[in-house]
Amino acid sequence: MFGLGIGELIVILVIVLIIFGAGKLPEIGEGLGRGIRNFRKSVKLPDEIDVTPPKPEDGKGEGGGEPQA
């Protein structure tokens, strides 16, 4: 896992505890989990934006008929 051992992970955890405090860790974990979940969801779902051009209708719409006076 990225070449990190148990010792390095413990040092990182201690630094995070010092910077953010024990009270903020659940909020940080929740936000991180929500972000990862949303990222996975967006990667798995197909694009919901339809980029195909609309089909012209018979005589309706812009420029489809005769010019008006």
Beta strands, then each sheet from edge to edge (+ up, - down):
end
